[in-house]
């Protein structure tokens, strides 16, 4: 399939986006300027320099202005994942209030990362859909941008899932260590010399053991549910990436079919022209044979008259 490298044009267009002038709103007009029609500074101020990279543009398309918002969200997601990893690596304190604040902070940061991933993925999927008319070059550029941003979101999703899985493994390890510590006889040995009896009755011990078993079972079920939800979210992200890649392949197939249709139409026209030339050749051949026969007949008649 014939393709063209549009990287230089895309880089030039991004440079125009960075160099756009700031439009100041005045109280006289009483409204803000249209964000979809922002004038841009020219890339090169030399009027005699005819660059073949990109034609002269005065207004940048609205769908391309959203690329900077997608890049900003990706940077925020990276920062939040790093901050969340730092918070999760901190050991929980025995202070109940501090531990509660730490857990609440982890939950808020996790929710923010999930929300940003969903919002950014939606922005990438719907990029350029509101544009009324797009040229073939803009469509190819949009598909390339969607593929690149989807791959970045896919990598961030995998990183986020890995961080969460490591955090769950760390929590399970700490829970097992706590259970092992509780099962030791250290506390019993420290209180063994005291005359006061702090032991529970057999019935109370059995109730405590049952409650502890139920709590551990619920903790395991919650961890399994969280794992399932995270795996399901990652699976949806993978499916969305495959859908975008499949859309790109369908566009390529459509492009090849259109080129094939054009080639078939051109070949059909050539066949029609060839058929017409062939018919004309037969007619001309018949006329030529008739002329040759007439000339031979006239020569034969003249020879006969000469002898008579």
Backbone as numpy.savetxt, mean C-alpha at the origin, in Angstrom:
# Nx Ny Nz CAx CAy CAz Cx Cy Cz
6.35 -6.58 -21.78 5.51 -5.39 -21.78 6.38 -4.15 -21.78
6.03 -3.19 -22.64 6.83 -1.97 -22.73 6.52 -1.06 -21.54
7.54 -0.60 -20.86 7.38 0.30 -19.72 8.32 1.48 -19.86
8.03 2.52 -19.10 8.88 3.70 -19.09 9.22 4.05 -17.65
10.42 4.54 -17.45 10.89 4.92 -16.12 10.41 6.33 -15.81
9.50 6.45 -14.84 8.94 7.75 -14.46 9.46 8.22 -13.11
10.58 7.64 -12.67 11.12 8.00 -11.35 11.56 9.45 -11.32
12.24 9.90 -12.37 12.72 11.28 -12.41 11.56 12.27 -12.40
10.49 11.94 -13.14 9.32 12.83 -13.14 8.66 12.88 -11.79
8.58 11.73 -11.12 7.96 11.70 -9.79 8.79 12.48 -8.77
10.11 12.34 -8.82 10.97 13.09 -7.90 10.85 14.59 -8.15
10.76 14.99 -9.42 10.59 16.41 -9.72 9.26 16.93 -9.20
8.20 16.09 -9.31 6.90 16.49 -8.81 6.89 16.61 -7.29
7.61 15.72 -6.60 7.73 15.84 -5.14 8.49 17.10 -4.76
9.50 17.46 -5.54 10.25 18.68 -5.26 9.36 19.91 -5.41
8.44 19.88 -6.39 7.49 20.98 -6.54 6.59 21.09 -5.32
6.18 19.93 -4.78 5.32 19.93 -3.60 6.02 20.55 -2.41
7.33 20.31 -2.27 8.08 20.89 -1.15 8.27 22.39 -1.32
8.35 22.87 -2.56 8.66 24.27 -2.82 7.43 25.13 -3.05
6.24 24.62 -2.74 5.05 25.41 -3.02 4.98 26.61 -2.08
4.41 27.66 -2.59 4.31 28.90 -1.82 3.17 28.81 -0.83
3.31 29.49 0.28 2.29 29.53 1.31 1.29 30.63 0.96
0.05 30.22 0.82 -0.98 31.18 0.45 -1.61 31.72 1.74
-1.54 33.01 1.92 -2.06 33.65 3.12 -3.49 34.12 2.88
-4.37 33.76 3.77 -5.75 34.19 3.68 -5.90 35.56 4.30
-6.75 36.41 3.72 -6.97 37.78 4.22 -8.39 37.90 4.74
-8.61 38.85 5.60 -9.93 39.05 6.18 -10.90 39.64 5.17
-10.37 40.20 4.07 -11.23 40.81 3.07 -12.08 39.77 2.36
-11.46 38.65 1.99 -12.18 37.61 1.29 -13.02 36.77 2.24
-12.58 36.61 3.49 -13.36 35.91 4.50 -13.43 34.42 4.34
-12.46 33.81 3.63 -12.42 32.35 3.51 -10.99 31.92 3.29
-10.76 30.64 3.54 -9.43 30.08 3.41 -9.19 29.68 1.97
-7.96 29.67 1.52 -7.67 29.25 0.14 -7.94 27.78 -0.04
-8.23 27.44 -1.26 -8.50 26.03 -1.61 -7.23 25.22 -1.53
-7.24 24.19 -0.70 -6.04 23.38 -0.52 -5.75 22.53 -1.73
-6.74 22.36 -2.62 -6.51 21.54 -3.80 -5.92 22.33 -4.96
-5.86 23.65 -4.86 -5.33 24.49 -5.94 -4.34 25.48 -5.36
-3.20 25.00 -4.93 -2.16 25.83 -4.33 -1.11 26.11 -5.37
-0.81 27.39 -5.66 0.23 27.67 -6.67 1.58 27.22 -6.19
2.45 26.87 -7.12 3.75 26.30 -6.82 4.84 27.19 -7.35
6.00 27.16 -6.71 7.19 27.81 -7.22 7.77 26.98 -8.35
8.27 27.58 -9.39 8.89 26.80 -10.47 10.15 26.13 -9.99
10.45 24.97 -10.60 11.66 24.24 -10.22 12.90 24.99 -10.66
12.87 25.55 -11.84 14.02 26.25 -12.39 13.56 27.60 -12.87
14.16 28.67 -12.40 13.77 30.01 -12.77 14.31 30.44 -14.12
15.16 29.65 -14.76 15.74 29.99 -16.04 14.73 29.68 -17.14
14.15 30.72 -17.83 13.13 30.44 -18.85 13.69 29.79 -20.08
15.01 29.91 -20.31 15.60 29.34 -21.52 15.96 27.87 -21.38
15.83 27.34 -20.16 16.20 25.95 -19.92 14.97 25.07 -20.14
14.94 24.32 -21.21 13.81 23.46 -21.53 14.08 22.07 -20.98
13.47 21.76 -19.85 13.70 20.47 -19.22 12.68 19.47 -19.74
13.16 18.27 -20.02 12.29 17.20 -20.50 11.78 16.32 -19.39
12.13 16.64 -18.12 11.73 15.77 -17.01 10.24 15.89 -16.74
9.70 17.12 -16.75 8.33 17.31 -16.33 7.79 18.55 -17.01
6.61 18.55 -17.55 6.05 19.75 -18.16 5.73 20.78 -17.10
5.57 22.01 -17.54 5.32 23.13 -16.63 3.97 22.94 -15.96
3.95 22.97 -14.63 2.73 22.79 -13.86 2.49 24.01 -12.99
1.25 24.36 -12.82 0.89 25.48 -11.97 0.07 25.04 -10.78
-0.64 23.92 -10.89 -1.49 23.42 -9.80 -1.19 21.94 -9.62
-0.93 21.53 -8.39 -0.64 20.13 -8.12 -1.95 19.39 -7.87
-2.10 18.16 -8.35 -3.35 17.42 -8.13 -3.62 17.20 -6.65
-4.90 17.15 -6.32 -5.28 17.00 -4.91 -4.87 15.64 -4.36
-4.94 14.61 -5.21 -4.62 13.27 -4.71 -3.14 13.14 -4.38
-2.27 13.92 -5.03 -0.84 13.86 -4.73 -0.51 14.62 -3.45
-1.35 15.60 -3.09 -1.12 16.32 -1.83 -1.33 15.42 -0.61
-2.10 14.35 -0.79 -2.35 13.43 0.33 -1.18 12.49 0.59
-0.22 12.46 -0.31 0.95 11.60 -0.11 1.75 12.06 1.10
1.86 13.39 1.28 2.59 13.90 2.44 1.89 13.51 3.74
0.55 13.48 3.74 -0.19 13.05 4.94 0.06 11.57 5.23
0.12 10.75 4.19 0.41 9.32 4.38 1.82 9.13 4.93
2.79 9.89 4.39 4.17 9.79 4.90 4.24 10.23 6.36
3.48 11.28 6.71 3.47 11.74 8.10 2.90 10.67 9.03
1.83 10.01 8.61 1.25 8.93 9.43 2.22 7.76 9.59
2.95 7.44 8.52 3.92 6.34 8.61 5.02 6.68 9.61
5.48 7.93 9.60 6.50 8.35 10.57 5.94 8.28 11.99
4.69 8.71 12.17 4.06 8.63 13.51 3.96 7.18 13.98
3.61 6.29 13.07 3.49 4.87 13.45 4.84 4.33 13.88
5.90 4.65 13.16 7.24 4.20 13.54 7.61 4.72 14.92
7.34 6.02 15.16 7.68 6.61 16.46 6.89 5.96 17.59
5.59 5.73 17.36 4.77 5.11 18.40 5.21 3.67 18.68
5.59 2.94 17.66 6.05 1.56 17.89 7.33 1.54 18.71
8.25 2.47 18.41 9.49 2.54 19.19 9.20 2.94 20.64
8.30 3.93 20.84 7.95 4.34 22.20 7.25 3.22 22.95
6.35 2.50 22.26 5.65 1.39 22.89 6.63 0.28 23.28
7.62 0.03 22.45 8.63 -0.99 22.79 9.42 -0.58 24.02
9.74 0.71 24.15 10.47 1.19 25.33 9.64 1.05 26.60
8.34 1.38 26.48 7.47 1.28 27.66 7.28 -0.19 28.06
7.11 -1.05 27.08 6.91 -2.47 27.37 8.16 -3.12 27.97
9.33 -2.59 27.64 10.56 -3.18 28.17 10.80 -2.81 29.63
10.09 -1.79 30.13 10.25 -1.41 31.53 9.62 -2.46 32.44
10.31 -2.80 33.50 9.79 -3.79 34.44 8.65 -3.19 35.25
7.57 -3.93 35.46 6.47 -3.39 36.28 6.89 -3.22 37.73
6.43 -2.15 38.30 6.76 -1.86 39.69 5.72 -2.47 40.62
6.12 -2.62 41.88 5.19 -3.19 42.85 4.16 -2.17 43.31
4.38 -0.90 42.98 3.40 0.13 43.29 2.18 -0.07 42.40
1.02 -0.28 43.01 -0.17 -0.56 42.23 -0.57 0.58 41.32
-0.47 1.82 41.81 -0.84 2.97 40.99 0.08 3.13 39.80
1.38 2.98 40.01 2.35 3.11 38.91 2.14 2.01 37.88
1.87 0.79 38.35 1.65 -0.31 37.42 0.38 -0.10 36.61
-0.66 0.43 37.26 -1.90 0.71 36.53 -1.68 1.78 35.47
-0.94 2.81 35.80 -0.65 3.87 34.82 0.16 3.33 33.65
1.11 2.45 33.96 1.91 1.86 32.90 1.06 1.00 31.97
0.16 0.20 32.53 -0.72 -0.63 31.71 -1.66 0.24 30.87
-2.19 1.31 31.48 -3.08 2.20 30.72 -2.33 2.88 29.58
-1.09 3.25 29.85 -0.29 3.90 28.80 -0.01 2.93 27.65
0.27 1.67 27.97 0.51 0.67 26.93 -0.75 0.45 26.11
-1.90 0.38 26.77 -3.16 0.18 26.05 -3.46 1.35 25.12
-3.23 2.58 25.61 -3.50 3.76 24.77 -2.57 3.80 23.55
-1.30 3.50 23.77 -0.35 3.53 22.65 -0.65 2.42 21.65
-1.05 1.25 22.15 -1.42 0.16 21.24 -2.65 0.53 20.41
-3.63 1.16 21.06 -4.83 1.58 20.32 -4.48 2.65 19.28
-3.57 3.57 19.62 -3.17 4.61 18.66 -2.47 4.00 17.44
-1.59 3.02 17.69 -0.89 2.38 16.56 -1.89 1.65 15.66
-2.82 0.91 16.26 -3.81 0.19 15.46 -4.69 1.14 14.66
-5.09 2.25 15.31 -5.94 3.23 14.61 -5.19 3.86 13.44
-3.93 4.25 13.66 -3.15 4.87 12.58 -2.90 3.90 11.43
-2.68 2.62 11.76 -2.50 1.63 10.69 -3.75 1.50 9.83
-4.91 1.47 10.48 -6.16 1.34 9.72 -6.42 2.58 8.88
-6.22 3.77 9.49 -6.48 5.02 8.77 -5.54 5.16 7.57
-4.25 4.89 7.80 -3.27 5.03 6.71 -3.53 4.01 5.61
-3.88 2.80 5.99 -4.18 1.78 4.97 -5.39 2.20 4.13
-6.39 2.80 4.75 -7.55 3.28 4.00 -7.16 4.42 3.08
-6.28 5.32 3.57 -5.83 6.42 2.72 -5.06 5.91 1.50
-4.24 4.89 1.71 -3.47 4.33 0.58 -4.41 3.64 -0.41
-5.40 2.91 0.11 -6.31 2.16 -0.77 -7.18 3.10 -1.60
-7.59 4.24 -1.01 -8.48 5.18 -1.71 -7.72 6.31 -2.36
-6.43 6.20 -2.50 -5.63 7.28 -3.10 -6.00 7.44 -4.57
-6.42 8.66 -4.94 -6.72 8.96 -6.33 -8.11 8.57 -6.78
-8.94 7.98 -5.90 -10.27 7.58 -6.32 -11.19 8.78 -6.54
-10.94 9.89 -5.83 -11.78 11.07 -5.99 -11.41 11.90 -7.20
-10.31 11.56 -7.87 -9.90 12.32 -9.06 -10.81 11.96 -10.23
-11.27 12.98 -10.93 -12.20 12.74 -12.02 -11.50 12.14 -13.24
-10.41 12.76 -13.63 -9.68 12.29 -14.81 -8.21 12.13 -14.46
-7.65 10.99 -14.84 -6.23 10.72 -14.64 -5.64 10.23 -15.95
-4.48 10.76 -16.27 -3.79 10.29 -17.46 -3.19 8.91 -17.20
-2.75 8.27 -18.26 -2.16 6.94 -18.11 -0.89 6.99 -17.27
-0.11 8.07 -17.40 1.10 8.21 -16.59 0.75 8.42 -15.12
-0.27 9.20 -14.84 -0.69 9.43 -13.46 -1.24 8.14 -12.85
-1.94 7.34 -13.63 -2.45 6.05 -13.12 -1.31 5.12 -12.76
-0.28 5.04 -13.63 0.88 4.20 -13.32 1.61 4.72 -12.08
1.76 6.06 -11.97 2.42 6.63 -10.81 1.63 6.34 -9.53
0.29 6.44 -9.62 -0.55 6.16 -8.45 -0.42 4.71 -8.00
-0.38 3.78 -8.96 -0.23 2.37 -8.62 1.13 2.10 -7.97
2.18 2.74 -8.49 3.50 2.55 -7.89 3.55 3.10 -6.47
2.93 4.27 -6.25 2.91 4.85 -4.91 2.12 3.96 -3.95
0.97 3.45 -4.40 0.17 2.57 -3.55 0.94 1.30 -3.19
1.65 0.75 -4.15 2.42 -0.47 -3.88 3.53 -0.19 -2.86
4.24 0.95 -3.02 5.33 1.28 -2.10 4.81 1.52 -0.69
3.76 2.33 -0.56 3.22 2.64 0.76 2.60 1.41 1.42
1.98 0.55 0.62 1.41 -0.68 1.18 2.51 -1.60 1.71
3.64 -1.64 1.00 4.75 -2.45 1.49 5.30 -1.89 2.79
5.39 -0.56 2.91 5.85 0.04 4.17 4.89 -0.26 5.31
3.58 -0.16 5.04 2.61 -0.49 6.08 2.67 -1.97 6.44
2.91 -2.81 5.45 3.04 -4.25 5.72 4.23 -4.52 6.64
5.36 -3.87 6.38 6.54 -4.05 7.24 6.29 -3.54 8.66
5.61 -2.39 8.76 5.30 -1.85 10.09 4.33 -2.76 10.84
3.37 -3.34 10.13 2.42 -4.25 10.77 3.13 -5.49 11.31
4.05 -6.03 10.52 4.82 -7.19 10.98 5.66 -6.83 12.20
6.29 -5.64 12.17 7.10 -5.20 13.31 6.23 -5.03 14.56
5.05 -4.44 14.39 4.13 -4.24 15.52 3.67 -5.58 16.09
3.34 -6.53 15.23 2.94 -7.85 15.71 4.08 -8.53 16.46
5.31 -8.37 15.96 6.45 -8.98 16.63 6.67 -8.37 18.01
6.54 -7.04 18.11 6.69 -6.38 19.42 5.61 -6.86 20.39
4.39 -6.97 19.91 3.31 -7.42 20.79 3.50 -8.87 21.21
3.97 -9.69 20.29 4.21 -11.10 20.63 5.33 -11.24 21.67
6.37 -10.43 21.51 7.46 -10.45 22.50 6.98 -9.97 23.87
6.10 -8.97 23.84 5.58 -8.46 25.12 4.71 -9.51 25.81
3.89 -10.22 25.04 3.06 -11.27 25.64 3.93 -12.41 26.18
4.98 -12.75 25.45 5.90 -13.79 25.94 6.57 -13.35 27.23
6.93 -12.06 27.31 7.55 -11.53 28.52 6.58 -11.56 29.70
5.31 -11.22 29.43 4.32 -11.27 30.50 4.11 -12.71 31.00
4.07 -13.65 30.07 3.91 -15.04 30.49 5.10 -15.52 31.31
6.29 -15.11 30.92 7.48 -15.51 31.67 7.45 -14.94 33.10
7.05 -13.67 33.20 6.98 -13.06 34.54 5.89 -13.71 35.39
4.77 -14.07 34.73 3.70 -14.73 35.47 4.15 -16.10 35.98
4.89 -16.83 35.17 5.40 -18.14 35.60 6.41 -18.00 36.74
7.25 -16.97 36.63 8.22 -16.74 37.71 7.52 -16.39 39.01
6.43 -15.59 38.89 5.69 -15.23 40.10 5.03 -16.45 40.72
4.49 -17.33 39.89 3.87 -18.54 40.42 4.90 -19.44 41.08
6.09 -19.54 40.47 7.14 -20.35 41.07 7.58 -19.78 42.41
7.63 -18.46 42.48 8.03 -17.84 43.75 6.98 -18.05 44.82
5.69 -18.04 44.40 4.63 -18.24 45.38 4.59 -19.67 45.88
5.06 -20.60 45.07 5.01 -22.00 45.47 6.16 -22.41 46.39
7.10 -21.55 46.62 8.21 -21.88 47.52 7.77 -21.81 48.98
8.59 -22.39 49.81 8.28 -22.40 51.26 9.02 -21.32 52.01
9.46 -20.27 51.27 10.25 -19.23 51.95 9.41 -18.48 52.98
8.17 -18.14 52.60 7.34 -17.38 53.55 6.98 -18.25 54.75
6.73 -19.51 54.49 6.39 -20.42 55.60 7.55 -20.56 56.57
8.79 -20.61 56.06 9.96 -20.71 56.92 10.17 -19.43 57.74
9.89 -18.26 57.12 10.05 -17.01 57.86 9.03 -16.88 58.98
7.83 -17.42 58.77 6.78 -17.29 59.79 6.70 -18.51 60.70
7.61 -19.45 60.53 7.51 -20.68 61.29 7.80 -20.49 62.76
8.64 -19.50 63.13 9.01 -19.31 64.53 8.00 -18.48 65.29
7.03 -17.91 64.60 6.05 -17.07 65.28 5.03 -17.95 65.97
4.66 -17.54 67.17 3.69 -18.32 67.94 2.29 -18.16 67.40
2.05 -17.00 66.73 0.69 -16.76 66.23 0.48 -17.59 64.98
-0.67 -18.17 64.83 -0.99 -19.02 63.69 -1.66 -18.19 62.61
-0.90 -17.95 61.50 -1.45 -17.18 60.38 -1.94 -18.08 59.26
-1.95 -19.39 59.44 -2.34 -20.30 58.38 -3.85 -20.25 58.17
-4.22 -20.56 56.86 -5.64 -20.67 56.55 -6.09 -22.09 56.90
-7.38 -22.20 56.97 -7.92 -23.54 57.16 -7.86 -24.30 55.85
-8.08 -25.61 55.92 -8.02 -26.43 54.71 -9.08 -26.01 53.70
-10.25 -25.67 54.19 -11.32 -25.25 53.29 -10.97 -23.93 52.60
-10.40 -22.98 53.38 -10.00 -21.70 52.80 -8.87 -21.87 51.78
-7.91 -22.76 52.09 -6.83 -23.02 51.14 -7.38 -23.61 49.84
-8.35 -24.49 49.96 -8.92 -25.08 48.75 -9.65 -24.03 47.91
-10.36 -23.12 48.59 -11.05 -22.05 47.86 -10.05 -21.14 47.16
-8.96 -20.80 47.86 -7.93 -19.93 47.27 -7.29 -20.61 46.05
-7.01 -21.90 46.17 -6.41 -22.63 45.05 -7.37 -22.67 43.86
-8.65 -22.86 44.12 -9.61 -22.88 43.01 -9.70 -21.51 42.34
-9.74 -20.46 43.17 -9.78 -19.12 42.59 -8.52 -18.81 41.79
-7.38 -19.23 42.31 -6.12 -19.01 41.58 -6.10 -19.77 40.26
-6.62 -20.99 40.27 -6.68 -21.78 39.05 -7.60 -21.13 38.01
-8.75 -20.64 38.47 -9.68 -19.96 37.55 -9.06 -18.69 36.98
-8.35 -17.92 37.85 -7.70 -16.68 37.37 -6.62 -16.97 36.34
-5.81 -18.01 36.61 -4.78 -18.38 35.64 -5.38 -18.85 34.32
-6.49 -19.60 34.42 -7.15 -20.07 33.20 -7.70 -18.90 32.39
-8.30 -17.94 33.08 -8.83 -16.76 32.37 -7.69 -15.95 31.76
-6.57 -15.86 32.47 -5.43 -15.12 31.94 -4.92 -15.76 30.65
-4.85 -17.10 30.65 -4.41 -17.80 29.44 -5.39 -17.58 28.29
-6.70 -17.63 28.60 -7.70 -17.42 27.55 -7.62 -16.01 26.98
-7.40 -15.03 27.85 -7.28 -13.64 27.37 -6.07 -13.49 26.47
-4.95 -14.08 26.86 -3.73 -13.99 26.05 -3.95 -14.65 24.69
-4.65 -15.80 24.68 -4.92 -16.47 23.41 -5.84 -15.63 22.52
-6.82 -14.96 23.14 -7.71 -14.10 22.36 -6.96 -12.93 21.76
-6.07 -12.33 22.56 -5.28 -11.21 22.05 -4.40 -11.66 20.89
-3.79 -12.83 21.02 -2.97 -13.36 19.92 -3.81 -13.57 18.66
-5.01 -14.13 18.84 -5.87 -14.39 17.68 -6.27 -13.09 16.99
-6.60 -12.07 17.80 -6.98 -10.78 17.22 -5.82 -10.16 16.46
-4.62 -10.24 17.03 -3.46 -9.67 16.35 -3.13 -10.42 15.07
-3.21 -11.76 15.12 -2.96 -12.55 13.91 -4.01 -12.26 12.85
-5.27 -12.06 13.27 -6.33 -11.75 12.33 -6.09 -10.38 11.68
-5.67 -9.41 12.49 -5.37 -8.09 11.94 -4.23 -8.16 10.94
-3.18 -8.90 11.28 -2.07 -9.05 10.35 -2.49 -9.76 9.07
-3.40 -10.73 9.20 -3.86 -11.44 8.01 -4.64 -10.50 7.09
-5.47 -9.63 7.68 -6.21 -8.66 6.86 -5.25 -7.70 6.16
-4.19 -7.29 6.84 -3.20 -6.41 6.20 -2.53 -7.13 5.04
-2.20 -8.41 5.23 -1.58 -9.18 4.14 -2.54 -9.33 2.97
-3.82 -9.57 3.28 -4.81 -9.71 2.21 -4.95 -8.40 1.43
-4.98 -7.28 2.15 -5.10 -5.99 1.47 -3.90 -5.73 0.57
-2.70 -6.12 1.03 -1.51 -5.96 0.19 -1.61 -6.83 -1.06
-2.10 -8.06 -0.90 -2.27 -8.94 -2.05 -3.32 -8.39 -3.02
-4.37 -7.75 -2.46 -5.40 -7.16 -3.33 -4.82 -6.04 -4.18
-3.98 -5.19 -3.55 -3.36 -4.10 -4.31 -2.43 -4.65 -5.38
-1.63 -5.69 -5.01 -0.75 -6.29 -6.00 -1.55 -6.95 -7.13
-2.67 -7.57 -6.77 -3.52 -8.17 -7.79 -4.11 -7.11 -8.70
-4.47 -5.94 -8.12 -4.97 -4.85 -8.95 -3.91 -4.36 -9.93
-2.66 -4.29 -9.46 -1.57 -3.89 -10.36 -1.40 -4.90 -11.50
-1.47 -6.19 -11.18 -1.37 -7.22 -12.21 -2.54 -7.14 -13.20
-3.74 -6.85 -12.66 -4.89 -6.72 -13.55 -4.73 -5.53 -14.48
-4.16 -4.43 -13.96 -3.90 -3.28 -14.82 -2.90 -3.62 -15.91
-1.86 -4.37 -15.56 -0.89 -4.79 -16.57 -1.53 -5.70 -17.62
-2.38 -6.62 -17.16 -3.06 -7.51 -18.11 -3.99 -6.70 -19.02
-4.70 -5.73 -18.43 -5.57 -4.88 -19.23 -4.77 -4.08 -20.26
-3.59 -3.60 -19.83 -2.74 -2.86 -20.76 -2.27 -3.76 -21.90
-1.89 -5.00 -21.58 -1.46 -5.93 -22.63 -2.61 -6.28 -23.57
-3.82 -6.44 -23.01 -4.97 -6.74 -23.86 -5.29 -5.58 -24.79
-5.19 -4.36 -24.27 -5.45 -3.19 -25.13 -4.41 -3.09 -26.25
-3.14 -3.36 -25.91 -2.11 -3.34 -26.94 -2.35 -4.44 -27.98
-2.77 -5.61 -27.51 -3.07 -6.71 -28.44 -4.24 -6.36 -29.34
-5.26 -5.73 -28.75 -6.41 -5.33 -29.56 -6.01 -4.32 -30.63
-5.16 -3.37 -30.26 -4.68 -2.41 -31.25 -3.88 -3.10 -32.36
-3.03 -4.06 -31.96 -2.24 -4.79 -32.97 -3.13 -5.60 -33.90
-4.18 -6.24 -33.33 -5.10 -7.03 -34.16 -5.86 -6.12 -35.13
-6.31 -4.95 -34.63 -7.02 -4.01 -35.51 -6.11 -3.52 -36.64
-4.87 -3.22 -36.30 -3.92 -2.79 -37.33 -3.65 -3.90 -38.34
-3.51 -5.14 -37.85 -3.32 -6.26 -38.76 -4.51 -6.49 -39.67
-5.72 -6.30 -39.13 -6.92 -6.45 -39.96 -6.97 -5.41 -41.07
-6.58 -4.16 -40.73 -6.53 -3.12 -41.76 -5.52 -3.47 -42.85
-4.38 -4.01 -42.42 -3.37 -4.41 -43.41 -3.88 -5.53 -44.31
-4.63 -6.47 -43.72 -5.20 -7.57 -44.52 -6.19 -7.03 -45.54
-7.02 -6.06 -45.13 -8.00 -5.48 -46.06 -7.30 -4.78 -47.22
-6.25 -4.00 -46.88 -5.50 -3.30 -47.93 -4.84 -4.29 -48.88
-4.26 -5.35 -48.31 -3.62 -6.38 -49.15 -4.63 -7.07 -50.07
-5.81 -7.35 -49.55 -6.85 -7.98 -50.36 -7.27 -7.08 -51.52
-7.42 -5.79 -51.23 -7.78 -4.86 -52.29 -6.68 -4.78 -53.37
-5.41 -4.74 -52.93 -4.32 -4.73 -53.90 -4.30 -6.00 -54.74
-4.61 -7.13 -54.10 -4.63 -8.40 -54.83 -5.73 -8.40 -55.89
-6.91 -7.88 -55.54 -7.99 -7.81 -56.52 -7.62 -6.88 -57.67
-7.03 -5.73 -57.34 -6.60 -4.81 -58.39 -5.52 -5.45 -59.28
-4.67 -6.25 -58.68 -3.63 -6.92 -59.48 -4.24 -7.90 -60.47
-5.28 -8.62 -60.08 -5.95 -9.53 -61.01 -6.57 -8.77 -62.18
-7.23 -7.66 -61.87 -7.85 -6.87 -62.93 -6.80 -6.34 -63.91
-5.73 -5.82 -63.37 -4.67 -5.30 -64.23 -4.04 -6.42 -65.08
-3.89 -7.60 -64.49 -3.33 -8.72 -65.24 -4.24 -9.11 -66.41
-5.53 -9.12 -66.17 -6.47 -9.45 -67.24 -6.41 -8.42 -68.37
-6.36 -7.14 -68.01 -6.26 -6.08 -69.02 -4.98 -6.22 -69.83
-3.89 -6.52 -69.15 -2.61 -6.67 -69.84 -2.65 -7.85 -70.83
-3.23 -8.95 -70.41 -3.34 -10.10 -71.32 -4.19 -9.77 -72.53
-5.28 -9.05 -72.32 -6.14 -8.66 -73.44 -5.38 -7.77 -74.43
-4.60 -6.79 -73.89 -3.82 -5.91 -74.76 -2.78 -6.71 -75.56
-2.12 -7.65 -74.91 -1.13 -8.48 -75.61 -1.80 -9.29 -76.72
-2.99 -9.85 -76.43 -3.71 -10.63 -77.46 -4.10 -9.75 -78.63
-4.56 -8.53 -78.35 -4.94 -7.62 -79.42 -3.75 -7.26 -80.29
-2.60 -6.99 -79.64 -1.40 -6.64 -80.41 -0.97 -7.80 -81.30
-0.98 -9.00 -80.78 -0.61 -10.18 -81.57 -1.57 -10.38 -82.74
-2.87 -10.19 -82.47 -3.88 -10.34 -83.53 -3.66 -9.31 -84.64
-3.41 -8.05 -84.26 -3.20 -7.00 -85.25 -1.95 -7.29 -86.07
-0.88 -7.74 -85.44 0.35 -8.08 -86.18 0.09 -9.21 -87.16
-0.67 -10.23 -86.73 -1.00 -11.37 -87.59 -1.84 -10.93 -88.78
-2.80 -10.02 -88.53 -3.65 -9.52 -89.62 -2.84 -8.72 -90.62
-1.92 -7.89 -90.11 -1.08 -7.09 -91.01 -0.18 -7.98 -91.86
0.32 -9.05 -91.29 1.18 -9.97 -92.08 0.37 -10.65 -93.17
-0.86 -11.04 -92.86 -1.71 -11.70 -93.86 -2.03 -10.74 -95.01
-2.37 -9.46 -94.68 -2.67 -8.47 -95.72 -1.46 -8.21 -96.60
-0.26 -8.26 -96.01 0.94 -7.99 -96.81 1.18 -9.10 -97.85
0.89 -10.32 -97.55 1.07 -11.43 -98.49 -0.04 -11.44 -99.54
-1.22 -10.97 -99.18 -2.32 -10.95 -100.14 -2.09 -9.80 -101.12
